């Protein structure tokens, strides 16, 4: 199975966040994961 690109997941999450604080927090957490793992981070 192919993994997910965190940048793609972030794009989807950001588009769906709207005004939800929880969803915006998810986007921030994804940003942190990208920073920690590098720009090419993938989730297996």
mmJSON file of the N, C-alpha and C atoms, coordinates in Angstrom:
{"data_MODEL":{"atom_site":{
"group_PDB":["ATOM","ATOM","ATOM","ATOM","ATOM","ATOM","ATOM","ATOM","ATOM","ATOM","ATOM","ATOM","ATOM","ATOM","ATOM","ATOM","ATOM","ATOM","ATOM","ATOM","ATOM","ATOM","ATOM","ATOM","ATOM","ATOM","ATOM","ATOM","ATOM","ATOM","ATOM","ATOM","ATOM","ATOM","ATOM","ATOM","ATOM","ATOM","ATOM","ATOM","ATOM","ATOM","ATOM","ATOM","ATOM","ATOM","ATOM","ATOM","ATOM","ATOM","ATOM","ATOM","ATOM","ATOM","ATOM","ATOM","ATOM","ATOM","ATOM","ATOM","ATOM","ATOM","ATOM","ATOM","ATOM","ATOM","ATOM","ATOM","ATOM","ATOM","ATOM","ATOM","ATOM","ATOM","ATOM","ATOM","ATOM","ATOM","ATOM","ATOM","ATOM","ATOM","ATOM","ATOM","ATOM","ATOM","ATOM","ATOM","ATOM","ATOM","ATOM","ATOM","ATOM","ATOM","ATOM","ATOM","ATOM","ATOM","ATOM","ATOM","ATOM","ATOM","ATOM","ATOM","ATOM","ATOM","ATOM","ATOM","ATOM","ATOM","ATOM","ATOM","ATOM","ATOM","ATOM","ATOM","ATOM","ATOM","ATOM","ATOM","ATOM","ATOM","ATOM","ATOM","ATOM","ATOM","ATOM","ATOM","ATOM","ATOM","ATOM","ATOM"],
"id":[1,2,3,4,5,6,7,8,9,10,11,12,13,14,15,16,17,18,19,20,21,22,23,24,25,26,27,28,29,30,31,32,33,34,35,36,37,38,39,40,41,42,43,44,45,46,47,48,49,50,51,52,53,54,55,56,57,58,59,60,61,62,63,64,65,66,67,68,69,70,71,72,73,74,75,76,77,78,79,80,81,82,83,84,85,86,87,88,89,90,91,92,93,94,95,96,97,98,99,100,101,102,103,104,105,106,107,108,109,110,111,112,113,114,115,116,117,118,119,120,121,122,123,124,125,126,127,128,129,130,131,132],
"type_symbol":["N","C","C","N","C","C","N","C","C","N","C","C","N","C","C","N","C","C","N","C","C","N","C","C","N","C","C","N","C","C","N","C","C","N","C","C","N","C","C","N","C","C","N","C","C","N","C","C","N","C","C","N","C","C","N","C","C","N","C","C","N","C","C","N","C","C","N","C","C","N","C","C","N","C","C","N","C","C","N","C","C","N","C","C","N","C","C","N","C","C","N","C","C","N","C","C","N","C","C","N","C","C","N","C","C","N","C","C","N","C","C","N","C","C","N","C","C","N","C","C","N","C","C","N","C","C","N","C","C","N","C","C"],
"label_atom_id":["N","CA","C","N","CA","C","N","CA","C","N","CA","C","N","CA","C","N","CA","C","N","CA","C","N","CA","C","N","CA","C","N","CA","C","N","CA","C","N","CA","C","N","CA","C","N","CA","C","N","CA","C","N","CA","C","N","CA","C","N","CA","C","N","CA","C","N","CA","C","N","CA","C","N","CA","C","N","CA","C","N","CA","C","N","CA","C","N","CA","C","N","CA","C","N","CA","C","N","CA","C","N","CA","C","N","CA","C","N","CA","C","N","CA","C","N","CA","C","N","CA","C","N","CA","C","N","CA","C","N","CA","C","N","CA","C","N","CA","C","N","CA","C","N","CA","C","N","CA","C","N","CA","C"],
"label_alt_id":[null,null,null,null,null,null,null,null,null,null,null,null,null,null,null,null,null,null,null,null,null,null,null,null,null,null,null,null,null,null,null,null,null,null,null,null,null,null,null,null,null,null,null,null,null,null,null,null,null,null,null,null,null,null,null,null,null,null,null,null,null,null,null,null,null,null,null,null,null,null,null,null,null,null,null,null,null,null,null,null,null,null,null,null,null,null,null,null,null,null,null,null,null,null,null,null,null,null,null,null,null,null,null,null,null,null,null,null,null,null,null,null,null,null,null,null,null,null,null,null,null,null,null,null,null,null,null,null,null,null,null,null],
"label_comp_id":["UNK","UNK","UNK","UNK","UNK","UNK","UNK","UNK","UNK","UNK","UNK","UNK","UNK","UNK","UNK","UNK","UNK","UNK","UNK","UNK","UNK","UNK","UNK","UNK","UNK","UNK","UNK","UNK","UNK","UNK","UNK","UNK","UNK","UNK","UNK","UNK","UNK","UNK","UNK","UNK","UNK","UNK","UNK","UNK","UNK","UNK","UNK","UNK","UNK","UNK","UNK","UNK","UNK","UNK","UNK","UNK","UNK","UNK","UNK","UNK","UNK","UNK","UNK","UNK","UNK","UNK","UNK","UNK","UNK","UNK","UNK","UNK","UNK","UNK","UNK","UNK","UNK","UNK","UNK","UNK","UNK","UNK","UNK","UNK","UNK","UNK","UNK","UNK","UNK","UNK","UNK","UNK","UNK","UNK","UNK","UNK","UNK","UNK","UNK","UNK","UNK","UNK","UNK","UNK","UNK","UNK","UNK","UNK","UNK","UNK","UNK","UNK","UNK","UNK","UNK","UNK","UNK","UNK","UNK","UNK","UNK","UNK","UNK","UNK","UNK","UNK","UNK","UNK","UNK","UNK","UNK","UNK"],
"label_asym_id":["A","A","A","A","A","A","A","A","A","A","A","A","A","A","A","A","A","A","A","A","A","A","A","A","A","A","A","A","A","A","A","A","A","A","A","A","A","A","A","A","A","A","A","A","A","A","A","A","A","A","A","A","A","A","A","A","A","A","A","A","A","A","A","A","A","A","A","A","A","A","A","A","A","A","A","A","A","A","A","A","A","A","A","A","A","A","A","A","A","A","A","A","A","A","A","A","A","A","A","A","A","A","A","A","A","A","A","A","A","A","A","A","A","A","A","A","A","A","A","A","A","A","A","A","A","A","A","A","A","A","A","A"],
"label_entity_id":["1","1","1","1","1","1","1","1","1","1","1","1","1","1","1","1","1","1","1","1","1","1","1","1","1","1","1","1","1","1","1","1","1","1","1","1","1","1","1","1","1","1","1","1","1","1","1","1","1","1","1","1","1","1","1","1","1","1","1","1","1","1","1","1","1","1","1","1","1","1","1","1","1","1","1","1","1","1","1","1","1","1","1","1","1","1","1","1","1","1","1","1","1","1","1","1","1","1","1","1","1","1","1","1","1","1","1","1","1","1","1","1","1","1","1","1","1","1","1","1","1","1","1","1","1","1","1","1","1","1","1","1"],
"label_seq_id":[1,1,1,2,2,2,3,3,3,4,4,4,5,5,5,6,6,6,7,7,7,8,8,8,9,9,9,10,10,10,11,11,11,12,12,12,13,13,13,14,14,14,15,15,15,16,16,16,17,17,17,18,18,18,19,19,19,20,20,20,21,21,21,22,22,22,23,23,23,24,24,24,25,25,25,26,26,26,27,27,27,28,28,28,29,29,29,30,30,30,31,31,31,32,32,32,33,33,33,34,34,34,35,35,35,36,36,36,37,37,37,38,38,38,39,39,39,40,40,40,41,41,41,42,42,42,43,43,43,44,44,44],
"pdbx_PDB_ins_code":[null,null,null,null,null,null,null,null,null,null,null,null,null,null,null,null,null,null,null,null,null,null,null,null,null,null,null,null,null,null,null,null,null,null,null,null,null,null,null,null,null,null,null,null,null,null,null,null,null,null,null,null,null,null,null,null,null,null,null,null,null,null,null,null,null,null,null,null,null,null,null,null,null,null,null,null,null,null,null,null,null,null,null,null,null,null,null,null,null,null,null,null,null,null,null,null,null,null,null,null,null,null,null,null,null,null,null,null,null,null,null,null,null,null,null,null,null,null,null,null,null,null,null,null,null,null,null,null,null,null,null,null],
"Cartn_x":[0.843,0.0,0.885,0.407,1.137,0.83,1.849,1.664,1.06,0.711,0.15,1.244,1.267,2.173,1.583,2.355,1.831,1.423,2.127,1.755,0.377,0.08,-1.239,-2.316,-2.02,-2.972,-3.217,-2.154,-2.291,-3.184,-3.007,-3.82,-5.3,-5.601,-6.993,-7.544,-6.751,-7.193,-7.415,-6.521,-6.657,-7.913,-8.198,-9.393,-10.669,-10.61,-11.79,-11.903,-10.885,-10.845,-11.941,-12.19,-13.199,-12.891,-13.883,-13.702,-13.532,-13.422,-13.289,-11.9,-11.863,-10.59,-9.892,-10.661,-10.072,-9.423,-10.083,-9.524,-8.3,-8.322,-7.149,-5.985,-6.286,-5.238,-4.632,-5.472,-4.968,-3.993,-4.33,-3.439,-2.107,-2.16,-0.932,-0.098,-0.756,-0.043,0.602,-0.098,0.475,1.689,1.591,2.737,3.93,3.67,4.743,5.353,4.515,5.011,5.879,5.469,6.257,7.616,7.622,8.869,9.782,9.213,10.006,10.568,9.804,10.21,10.818,10.689,11.213,10.094,10.329,9.287,8.784,9.574,9.153,8.532,8.148,7.597,6.366,6.312,5.164,4.719,3.449,2.91,2.728,3.372,3.277,1.873],
"Cartn_y":[-1.184,0.0,1.242,2.257,3.508,4.394,5.123,6.019,7.352,8.135,9.462,10.508,11.457,12.592,13.585,13.953,14.847,16.209,16.695,17.982,17.896,16.756,16.569,16.471,15.762,15.654,17.033,17.833,19.171,20.044,19.94,20.716,20.38,19.101,18.66,19.136,18.963,19.366,20.874,21.646,23.1,23.546,22.895,23.24,22.907,21.881,21.447,22.111,22.845,23.383,24.405,25.284,26.309,27.109,27.233,27.993,27.086,25.795,24.833,24.904,25.2,25.273,23.913,22.844,21.502,21.162,21.512,21.221,22.082,23.328,24.189,23.651,23.082,22.466,21.271,20.488,19.363,19.847,20.929,21.483,21.886,22.5,22.891,21.669,20.597,19.366,18.733,18.789,18.275,19.114,20.435,21.307,20.905,20.625,20.217,18.886,17.951,16.652,16.822,17.703,17.963,18.535,19.457,20.056,19.011,18.143,17.128,16.068,15.674,14.576,15.031,16.286,16.796,16.929,17.721,18.06,16.853,15.811,14.645,13.567,13.947,12.97,12.292,10.994,10.202,9.343,9.086,8.191,6.832,5.786,4.46,3.904],
"Cartn_z":[0.0,0.0,0.0,-0.621,-0.731,0.476,0.964,2.102,1.692,2.687,2.466,2.591,1.696,1.768,2.77,3.807,4.841,4.287,3.276,2.682,2.027,1.402,0.785,1.854,2.934,4.045,4.639,4.765,5.326,4.445,3.135,2.203,2.355,2.449,2.616,3.956,5.018,6.357,6.436,5.832,5.856,5.112,3.995,3.219,3.978,4.82,5.568,6.938,7.36,8.723,9.001,8.053,8.28,9.533,10.421,11.661,12.872,12.65,13.745,14.38,15.666,16.389,16.4,16.549,16.571,15.236,14.155,12.832,12.543,13.011,12.853,13.675,14.837,15.648,14.913,14.24,13.453,12.385,11.706,10.68,11.312,12.493,13.19,13.564,13.985,14.329,13.093,11.975,10.725,10.333,10.492,10.213,11.075,12.33,13.251,12.804,12.394,11.922,10.681,9.775,8.568,8.959,9.914,10.371,11.0,11.818,12.51,11.566,10.569,9.695,8.381,8.072,6.806,5.792,4.797,3.813,3.031,2.914,2.14,3.027,4.242,5.183,4.61,4.827,4.391,5.549,5.619,6.629,5.973,6.513,5.873,5.857],
"occupancy":[1.0,1.0,1.0,1.0,1.0,1.0,1.0,1.0,1.0,1.0,1.0,1.0,1.0,1.0,1.0,1.0,1.0,1.0,1.0,1.0,1.0,1.0,1.0,1.0,1.0,1.0,1.0,1.0,1.0,1.0,1.0,1.0,1.0,1.0,1.0,1.0,1.0,1.0,1.0,1.0,1.0,1.0,1.0,1.0,1.0,1.0,1.0,1.0,1.0,1.0,1.0,1.0,1.0,1.0,1.0,1.0,1.0,1.0,1.0,1.0,1.0,1.0,1.0,1.0,1.0,1.0,1.0,1.0,1.0,1.0,1.0,1.0,1.0,1.0,1.0,1.0,1.0,1.0,1.0,1.0,1.0,1.0,1.0,1.0,1.0,1.0,1.0,1.0,1.0,1.0,1.0,1.0,1.0,1.0,1.0,1.0,1.0,1.0,1.0,1.0,1.0,1.0,1.0,1.0,1.0,1.0,1.0,1.0,1.0,1.0,1.0,1.0,1.0,1.0,1.0,1.0,1.0,1.0,1.0,1.0,1.0,1.0,1.0,1.0,1.0,1.0,1.0,1.0,1.0,1.0,1.0,1.0],
"B_iso_or_equiv":[0.0,0.0,0.0,0.0,0.0,0.0,0.0,0.0,0.0,0.0,0.0,0.0,0.0,0.0,0.0,0.0,0.0,0.0,0.0,0.0,0.0,0.0,0.0,0.0,0.0,0.0,0.0,0.0,0.0,0.0,0.0,0.0,0.0,0.0,0.0,0.0,0.0,0.0,0.0,0.0,0.0,0.0,0.0,0.0,0.0,0.0,0.0,0.0,0.0,0.0,0.0,0.0,0.0,0.0,0.0,0.0,0.0,0.0,0.0,0.0,0.0,0.0,0.0,0.0,0.0,0.0,0.0,0.0,0.0,0.0,0.0,0.0,0.0,0.0,0.0,0.0,0.0,0.0,0.0,0.0,0.0,0.0,0.0,0.0,0.0,0.0,0.0,0.0,0.0,0.0,0.0,0.0,0.0,0.0,0.0,0.0,0.0,0.0,0.0,0.0,0.0,0.0,0.0,0.0,0.0,0.0,0.0,0.0,0.0,0.0,0.0,0.0,0.0,0.0,0.0,0.0,0.0,0.0,0.0,0.0,0.0,0.0,0.0,0.0,0.0,0.0,0.0,0.0,0.0,0.0,0.0,0.0],
"pdbx_formal_charge":[null,null,null,null,null,null,null,null,null,null,null,null,null,null,null,null,null,null,null,null,null,null,null,null,null,null,null,null,null,null,null,null,null,null,null,null,null,null,null,null,null,null,null,null,null,null,null,null,null,null,null,null,null,null,null,null,null,null,null,null,null,null,null,null,null,null,null,null,null,null,null,null,null,null,null,null,null,null,null,null,null,null,null,null,null,null,null,null,null,null,null,null,null,null,null,null,null,null,null,null,null,null,null,null,null,null,null,null,null,null,null,null,null,null,null,null,null,null,null,null,null,null,null,null,null,null,null,null,null,null,null,null],
"auth_seq_id":[1,1,1,2,2,2,3,3,3,4,4,4,5,5,5,6,6,6,7,7,7,8,8,8,9,9,9,10,10,10,11,11,11,12,12,12,13,13,13,14,14,14,15,15,15,16,16,16,17,17,17,18,18,18,19,19,19,20,20,20,21,21,21,22,22,22,23,23,23,24,24,24,25,25,25,26,26,26,27,27,27,28,28,28,29,29,29,30,30,30,31,31,31,32,32,32,33,33,33,34,34,34,35,35,35,36,36,36,37,37,37,38,38,38,39,39,39,40,40,40,41,41,41,42,42,42,43,43,43,44,44,44],
"auth_comp_id":["UNK","UNK","UNK","UNK","UNK","UNK","UNK","UNK","UNK","UNK","UNK","UNK","UNK","UNK","UNK","UNK","UNK","UNK","UNK","UNK","UNK","UNK","UNK","UNK","UNK","UNK","UNK","UNK","UNK","UNK","UNK","UNK","UNK","UNK","UNK","UNK","UNK","UNK","UNK","UNK","UNK","UNK","UNK","UNK","UNK","UNK","UNK","UNK","UNK","UNK","UNK","UNK","UNK","UNK","UNK","UNK","UNK","UNK","UNK","UNK","UNK","UNK","UNK","UNK","UNK","UNK","UNK","UNK","UNK","UNK","UNK","UNK","UNK","UNK","UNK","UNK","UNK","UNK","UNK","UNK","UNK","UNK","UNK","UNK","UNK","UNK","UNK","UNK","UNK","UNK","UNK","UNK","UNK","UNK","UNK","UNK","UNK","UNK","UNK","UNK","UNK","UNK","UNK","UNK","UNK","UNK","UNK","UNK","UNK","UNK","UNK","UNK","UNK","UNK","UNK","UNK","UNK","UNK","UNK","UNK","UNK","UNK","UNK","UNK","UNK","UNK","UNK","UNK","UNK","UNK","UNK","UNK"],
"auth_asym_id":["A","A","A","A","A","A","A","A","A","A","A","A","A","A","A","A","A","A","A","A","A","A","A","A","A","A","A","A","A","A","A","A","A","A","A","A","A","A","A","A","A","A","A","A","A","A","A","A","A","A","A","A","A","A","A","A","A","A","A","A","A","A","A","A","A","A","A","A","A","A","A","A","A","A","A","A","A","A","A","A","A","A","A","A","A","A","A","A","A","A","A","A","A","A","A","A","A","A","A","A","A","A","A","A","A","A","A","A","A","A","A","A","A","A","A","A","A","A","A","A","A","A","A","A","A","A","A","A","A","A","A","A"],
"auth_atom_id":["N","CA","C","N","CA","C","N","CA","C","N","CA","C","N","CA","C","N","CA","C","N","CA","C","N","CA","C","N","CA","C","N","CA","C","N","CA","C","N","CA","C","N","CA","C","N","CA","C","N","CA","C","N","CA","C","N","CA","C","N","CA","C","N","CA","C","N","CA","C","N","CA","C","N","CA","C","N","CA","C","N","CA","C","N","CA","C","N","CA","C","N","CA","C","N","CA","C","N","CA","C","N","CA","C","N","CA","C","N","CA","C","N","CA","C","N","CA","C","N","CA","C","N","CA","C","N","CA","C","N","CA","C","N","CA","C","N","CA","C","N","CA","C","N","CA","C","N","CA","C","N","CA","C"],
"pdbx_PDB_model_num":[1,1,1,1,1,1,1,1,1,1,1,1,1,1,1,1,1,1,1,1,1,1,1,1,1,1,1,1,1,1,1,1,1,1,1,1,1,1,1,1,1,1,1,1,1,1,1,1,1,1,1,1,1,1,1,1,1,1,1,1,1,1,1,1,1,1,1,1,1,1,1,1,1,1,1,1,1,1,1,1,1,1,1,1,1,1,1,1,1,1,1,1,1,1,1,1,1,1,1,1,1,1,1,1,1,1,1,1,1,1,1,1,1,1,1,1,1,1,1,1,1,1,1,1,1,1,1,1,1,1,1,1]
}}}
